[in-house]
C-alpha cells in the first residue's frame, strides 16, 4: 500500500485527507450485523440459548464454522508497521489508516470482509505467535508492510502452521501483476521468459518474490541478475541473506550499469531515478522496462521512450500506460481462495492468477472500461499489456482461475459445483456504479469547463472550488466581491490564489447582460431601468445569464438558499432542449448494489403521462452518458393492473406512450412496485412477460412527493450516496444543490456539470 505522497499542490489534498478519515465518524470501516436483532426471539437466536446449536455443530465438525459464521468471507490484514511503504517503520498505530484502506479495497473489489490487525509485535516470533493464535477467526491472512527479511520468515512459518491462505501482498501481489505484464510484453517483443536475460534493481521482499514467480513461469535463475544497494548480487559477496543468496551467481558484473548492457528486461523495485537513459539505451533489442518505484519510477516513461522507441514500458503510475497495481491481484486471489475454502495460496494459484490477468489483456475491452478511462479504444499492444485496475472483469477472470487451481492442486476443501453460476455471482459483486462515476470524472478532465458558482463568498463553495482546480476537474468562476473573496481565501488557508472572480457591481459586460435580460423578461414584468438592479440583487439570475450567453460553460448553485429560490432563475432563463417540455431532477444514487438513477425528485410537483414519459427518456439518456445500459422502471403502488386507481392509470399510460410506434430505444416497463423493479427474483418469477431483462437501474416515480421522499430515505437510512440533483432537459448544464450540501456533494455535482459541458461542446 502506498499512502499519500506530498506534492506541490497537496495543501488541499492533505487537509481533505484528514477530514475524510475523521468525519462523519473516525476511520474507514465498521462492523455491520447481517442478521436482525429486533425482537426477543431474534436475540434468543443470535445469542443464548439459540447460539449454542451452531456451536455444537462446529464442535463436532470444525469445517462447519464456514457454514455458520463469517469465517469463510473474513480476511485479516496484519501488520506490525515496520515497513509501511513510503513511510517506513512508523509503528502499528500509525499503520492503521493504511490497513483500513486495504480493507476498503478488499470490500470494494471482491466483497470480502476485513478486520485490520495492527500488532505491537516487533519480532518475527511475536508476529507468528499472534497470528497463529488469531487464525481460527479468519478464512485468510493478508500480511502487509512487514520489513524484510522478517516477512519471508513470517510467511513461510505461518504457511506451514496454518490451514488457511497466508499471503504477503507486498511480495506476491506485485509479483503476479509484474509477471502477467512481462508475459505479454515479451510476446509482443518476439521473446519469451525462457530465453530472456533479466536485470532486477532492488532485492527486497517484492523483488525476491517477483523473480521467484518468474522462475516458476519459466525464467532461468542463472539468467536473472539482481542488484541491491551495494551493487550486483554475486557469489563473491559475504553479506547476503538466504533469499538473496539464491540469486548469487559467479559473475564479473558489479554495477547496475554493467548488468543492463544487452539485457532483455529491466525491472525496478527500488527508488526513483535509479535508471539512467544510458542504461536503457544499452539494453538489447526490443527491451522491456518495468519501473515500479513510487511515486516516481526509476526512469520517467517519456524519458525512456525517447531513448528507446522500441521498448515496452510499465510503471506503478496511473498517468502512463501499463500500470502495475496490486489491486489487480489480491482481492481476486483471496476471493477465489475463500470460495473453495483453500488451505493455502500455493504456486499453482499464483500462476493461475498471472495467466488469467495476462489473458484478459488480450480480450476486447468493453465500453464501460473505455468510458471509465476516457478512451475511445484500447487494444492489446505495447501500451496495453495488463488490464486496467478498475476493469470489473478482473474479478470474474482471476477468481475462478485461482479457485480451479486450488481444487486441481489439492488445497481446496470444496469444489465449485457450477462454474458458470459462480462467474455470474462474481459479476454481481462488482460495483459498476462507481466505474460509471470514474467515467464522469475522466470526461470532465478532458475539457476544463468554466463552472460558475453564483454563491462565491460561501466557505463550502470556495473549498469545493479549490478541490475542482487541484483535481483538474474544471476551472471555477466565482461571483462575488473580489476583495472579500481574496481575503476569505487567505483566511481559510486555501491553496494558491483565488480562481477567477466576477464582480456583480463592476463587471464591464453588466449593461449588455442587463439589456439581454430585459429582452428575455420584458413581458414578465421586468422594466429596462430595473434590469441591472434585478441582476445585482440575485447572483443566480446573473449567473444564469452568463451561462446563457456562453461566458461560462456550467452553473452550480443552491448552497446558500432553499431549492425553489435557486431553481426559479434557472428555469426562467435557461431554455429547455429542443422538443423538450420540462426540466426534471435526477439523483444518482450510489448503493452497495450499484448505481441507480431516481427521477423526478426535485422539480415537478404534478405529473402527466406525457411528462413521465419525457422524464424516462431524459433519464435513460443520462444513464447512457454515464456508461450504463438503462433499464427503466415506471413506479406506482400497483403491479401491471393490480391497482385500478388513477395514479396507476397515469403511469400505465406513460409506458404506453413510450412504446407507441415500437421500440423506445431502451428497456422500460411498468407500472410496477418498487420491490418488483429492483428484485430480479420477483420480476422474473411473477412477471415473466416483463420487458426488463434484469432489475431496473432507472426508477421513475409517479410524482414529486414519492421521488423526493425515496431519495432522502435511501441516502439517510439506506447507506446510499446521493449525487445531484442533476437537472435534465435544459439546453445548458445548470444544477441546483440542496441547501445543506457538503463540499464533497458540491464537487460531485460540479463534476457531472463539467462532463456535460465538455461533451456538449
Secondary structure, DSSP 8 states (H G I E B T S, - for coil): -------TT-HHHHHHHHHHHHSSSSSS-----SS---SHHHHHHHSTTTHHHHHHHHHH-GGGHHHHSGGGGEEEEEE-SS-BTTTBS-HHHHHHHHHHHHHHHHHHHH--EEEEEE----SHHHHHHHHHHHGGG-SEEEE-S--TTHHHHHHHHHHHH-SSEEEEHHHHHHHHHHHHHHHHHHHHTT--TTT--EEEE--SHHHHHHHHHHHHTT--GGGEEEEETTEE-BTT-S---HHHHTT-B--S--SHHHHHTT-SEEEE-S-TT-S-HHHHHTS-SS-EEEE--SSS-SS-HHHHHHH-TT-EEEES-SSSSSB--GGGTHHHHHHHHHHTTBS---HHHHHHHHHHHHHHTTS---HHHHHHTT-S---SBTTBSS--TT-THHHHHHHHHHHHHHHHTT-BSS--S-HHHHHHHHHHHS-HHHHHHHHHHHHHHHH--EEEES-TTSHHHHHHHHHHHHTTS-EEEEES-HHHHHHHHHHTT-SSS--EEE-TTT-TTHHHHHHHHHHHHGGGT--HHHHHHHHHH-HHHHHHHHHHTTSSSEEEE-SSS-HHHHHHHHHHHS-B-TT----EEEEEEEETTEEEEEESSSS-SS--HHHHHHHHHHHHHHHHHTT---EEEEE-SSSTTSS-SHHHHHHHHHHHHHHTTS--SSEEEEEE-HHHHH-HHHHHHH-TT-S-SS--SEEE-SSHHHHHHHHHHHHHTS--EEEEEEEESBSSEEEE--TT--HHHHHHHHHHHHHHHHHH-
